[in-house]
């Protein structure tokens, strides 16, 4: 099992874009018991990846509870870097 942050990054190499809620839905079965498996922690991981040039914000909207959802995607170079350092 990969560390949670690795699984989050690797997810972006398999989808066009995702938000925190998408990631939580996909990774819940495997990582749901992890202490860091919280909305704030995952958003922090995404923002760190963005600051490090691996991800970019792609869009944002409001969910059904009027909470902001920020979508990220891995651009070509970011995805290549992720795939170089994190194996499947």
C-alpha positions as CSV (number, residue, x, y, z in Angstrom):
1,X,0.0,0.0,0.0
2,X,1.3,3.4,-1.0
3,X,1.4,6.3,1.5
4,X,-1.8,8.4,1.2
5,X,-0.1,11.4,-0.4
6,X,1.4,9.1,-3.1
7,X,-2.0,7.6,-3.8
8,X,-3.6,11.0,-4.1
9,X,-0.9,12.1,-6.6
10,X,-1.1,8.9,-8.6
11,X,-4.8,9.3,-8.9
12,X,-4.3,12.4,-11.0
13,X,-2.3,10.5,-13.5
14,X,-5.4,8.3,-14.2
15,X,-8.2,11.0,-14.4
16,X,-8.6,14.3,-16.3
17,X,-9.4,16.2,-13.1
18,X,-10.6,15.7,-9.5
19,X,-11.6,17.6,-6.4
20,X,-11.2,16.6,-2.7
21,X,-14.6,14.9,-2.7
22,X,-13.7,12.8,-5.8
23,X,-10.5,11.7,-4.2
24,X,-12.2,10.8,-0.9
25,X,-14.8,8.7,-2.8
26,X,-12.2,6.8,-4.8
27,X,-9.7,6.2,-1.9
28,X,-12.1,5.7,1.0
29,X,-12.1,1.9,0.9
30,X,-8.4,1.7,1.2
31,X,-7.4,4.8,3.1
32,X,-10.6,5.7,5.1
33,X,-9.1,4.7,8.4
34,X,-6.1,6.9,8.0
35,X,-5.9,9.8,10.4
36,X,-5.0,12.2,7.5
37,X,-8.0,11.0,5.5
38,X,-9.9,14.3,6.1
39,X,-11.0,17.0,3.7
40,X,-8.6,19.6,5.1
41,X,-5.6,17.3,5.0
42,X,-6.3,16.2,1.4
43,X,-6.8,19.8,0.3
44,X,-3.5,20.6,1.9
45,X,-1.8,17.8,0.0
46,X,-3.3,19.1,-3.3
47,X,-2.2,22.7,-2.6
48,X,1.3,21.5,-1.8
49,X,1.4,19.5,-5.0
50,X,0.2,22.6,-6.9
51,X,2.9,24.7,-5.2
52,X,5.5,22.2,-6.2
53,X,4.4,22.3,-9.9
54,X,2.8,18.8,-10.1
55,X,-0.8,19.9,-10.3
56,X,-2.8,22.9,-11.5
57,X,-6.2,24.2,-10.6
58,X,-8.5,23.5,-13.5
59,X,-11.9,24.9,-12.3
60,X,-14.1,25.4,-9.3
61,X,-17.8,25.2,-8.5
62,X,-20.2,24.9,-5.6
63,X,-21.5,21.5,-4.4
64,X,-25.1,20.8,-3.4
65,X,-24.3,22.3,0.1
66,X,-22.9,25.5,-1.5
67,X,-19.4,24.6,-0.5
68,X,-16.6,25.5,-2.8
69,X,-15.1,22.6,-4.8
70,X,-11.7,23.2,-6.4
71,X,-10.7,20.9,-9.2
72,X,-7.1,20.1,-10.0
73,X,-5.4,18.3,-12.8
74,X,-1.9,17.0,-13.5
75,X,-0.5,18.7,-16.6
76,X,1.7,16.6,-18.9
77,X,5.0,17.4,-17.2
78,X,3.5,17.0,-13.7
79,X,2.0,13.6,-14.6
80,X,5.3,12.5,-16.1
81,X,7.1,13.5,-12.9
82,X,4.6,11.7,-10.7
83,X,4.9,8.6,-12.8
84,X,8.7,8.7,-12.6
85,X,8.8,8.7,-8.8
86,X,5.7,6.8,-7.9
87,X,5.2,3.3,-9.5
88,X,1.8,1.7,-9.9
